[in-house]
Amino acid sequence: MEIKKGKIKDLQGSWGSGMAILVVETDEGCESLPCDNGPTVRALDSCFGVIEPGHTFNIKNAVDKEIFYSMDELGLLLAGFTPVEDAPIELVEAYESQSQED
């Protein structure tokens, strides 16, 4: 599974749809990452505090935060992310060794 690194720029979606798009800026430009709305918002809240009263979120606390992230096996949905500042050394080493292979 490829590990990528980027900065969160936006989260677009609605509660009713079940899907969202996490917009991440990488060295190659902005990527729109399809993701499950609920789990992604809860994960963002756990890391950056984005949930507000009234069953809403405000992405401003997460904007410009740097993350490592991966897509699922098919490359279609966000599999997960870790804030760079919280990443274990093993994740950082895996990302760096992958970059050296290119």
C-alpha positions, -999 to 999 in steps of 0.1 A, spaced: 0 0 0 15 33 -11 19 60 17 14 96 6 20 129 24 0 161 21 -17 190 37 -55 190 44 -72 217 25 -109 209 27 -136 183 34 -166 184 12 -197 163 17 -230 160 34 -242 139 63 -270 123 43 -249 110 14 -225 89 34 -196 100 12 -172 129 14 -142 142 -4 -110 151 15 -90 176 -4 -52 172 2 -24 193 -13 6 173 -23 38 181 -41 20 171 -73 -10 194 -67 -44 189 -50 -59 155 -48 -96 148 -41 -98 117 -19 -132 100 -18 -140 87 18 -167 75 41 -182 107 56 -189 96 92 -157 77 100 -136 104 83 -152 133 102 -148 113 135 -111 106 127 -106 143 119 -123 153 151 -101 129 171 -70 145 156 -80 181 151 -113 188 168 -137 195 138 -171 185 151 -194 213 162 -228 214 179 -258 205 157 -243 175 140 -220 196 119 -183 200 113 -159 229 107 -128 218 88 -108 250 98 -90 233 127 -76 207 102 -67 230 73 -30 230 65 -23 201 89 1 176 74 -8 140 72 4 106 59 -24 88 41 -32 57 21 -60 46 -3 -77 13 -1 -65 -18 -21 -83 -6 -53 -72 30 -49 -108 42 -47 -114 52 -11 -93 67 17 -80 38 38 -67 60 67 -45 89 77 -21 98 105 -11 134 114 26 138 106 33 151 141 18 119 156 33 94 132 53 66 147 89 62 135 80 31 115 55 50 94 80 78 87 106 52 78 82 34 55 73 66 37 109 77 33 121 43 21 92 43 -4 104 77 -17 139 64 -22 127 35 -43 112 59 -70 
